[in-house]
Amino acid sequence: MKKIFSSVELDSKVRASALELAIDAADRMNRFAAMDTCTSMICSVTNEDLGVHVAAIMQRNNDTFVSDIEASQCKCDSIINYLKLVKN
């Protein structure tokens, strides 16, 4: 899923769907290395179009490990704003 997410040739929605599948699998299987990979994928986003989709996925998966991500780790305004909103 990381390869799909990292591909700039794919549409942002497809890339975000790959992230959502990875988050779901990491959470359901309680795989900490996969959770760390998902976290690094989220923190690596710099494209605002992708960031909007990722923030929506994070909102849908707020009861998972994604809610533990610190806004200061992220580079995308949409994701940072979402995390600040959730933490308040």
N, C-alpha and C positions, 0 to 999 in steps of 0.2 A: 504494500500500500504506500510505503514511503516513496518508492520509485514513481508511482502514478502521481502522488501528491507533488513531487518535485518537478514534474514535467511541465515546462512552460508552454509546450505545444498544445496541451489539452485545455478545454474550457474550465473556468473556475468552478462551475457546478460539479463537474466530474471529479476534479481534484478534491473538492470539499467532501464529496460522497466517499471518496477513498479514505479520507481522514475519519469520517463518521463510522465507517465499518471498522477501522482500526481501533477507535476509541471503544466501540461496543465490544469487540473481541477482547481487548486488553482488560476491560472492566469485568466482563463475564467470567473470564478465565483467571482473573486475579494475577496477571503477569506484570510484574513491576518493571521489567526491562522494556516491555511493550508500552507501558504507561509513560516511561521516560522518553521513548521514541516519539510518542504522540505529543508529549509536552514540547519536545524540541521542534517538532513539525509546526506546532501552533506558534511558538516563539519566533520561528524563522520567517513568518509571513511579513512581507513588506508591501505587497500589492494590495491596494485598498479594495479592489473588486473581490479578490479572494478573501480578504479580511472580513468583509460583510458576511459572506457565506460561512466562514469559520466561526464568527461571533454567533450566528444563528444556530449553528451546530452545538456550540458550547452552551447556549441557552437551553437547548433541548436535552443536553446531557449534564445539566447543572448538578445532579445528584451523584456524579462520578468524580474521579480525580481531577477533572479539568477545573473544578472550582477552587482547587488549591494552587493554581498557577498565580504567580505574582505579576501584577501589571508592569512592574519595572523590568521584567524579563523580556517583554514583548516589544516589537518594533512597529506594529500596525495600530493606527489610531482607533479603528473600529473595535479591535480586540481589547486595547487598553481601556477604552471608554466602557465597554461591557464589563470588564473585570472590576473597574472602579465602582460601577453601579451595583454590582453584586456584593462587593465587600462592605458597602455602606448599609 
